[in-house]
């Protein structure tokens, strides 16, 4: 009985110490891929029983982790996951922040619009417009909800911009594609 108790105490101490070290190293966050984070963001934003402000606040950790681990390869992430996360966040932003400027409101509405009515290039273009608009926004005076959505849009745009320009090139559209050729 005495030896059994000592062995049990050593095992419990080892498990508790390992758990504390894993928490301190934030190991749980490091074992989640960005694709899983985007799915979690969509799931959180889809909860209709919470207010939009609460839903946006709930995705703060995931958005920060997306930014932190943006250069780690966790495998391919479907474009639809990126677009879906921006669509859900834009919709929540429209519900949460009543003091949006006309430009931001228009960009958010374009991003939040249903995918069934638009093609992939149109959806990516809406994200590009919102991302370009975000460059001129003073994030120091912006609401926390807007800052969070802008961080998400920045991550998503940096992940999908090549697909946007590929579609633009394939469609033979002029404008930005021609400007890229000149540079």
Protein Blocks (a to p, Z undefined) as FASTA:
>chain_A
ZZmmmmmmmmmmmmmmmmmmmmmnommmmmpcfklmmmmmmmmmmpmkbcfklmmmmmmm
mmmmmmmmmmpcebjadfklmmmmmmmmmmmmmmmmmcbcfklmmmmmmmmpcfklpcfk
lmmmmmmmmmmmmmmpcfklpcfklmmmmmmmmmmmmmmmmmmmmmmmmnopghjlmmmm
mZZ
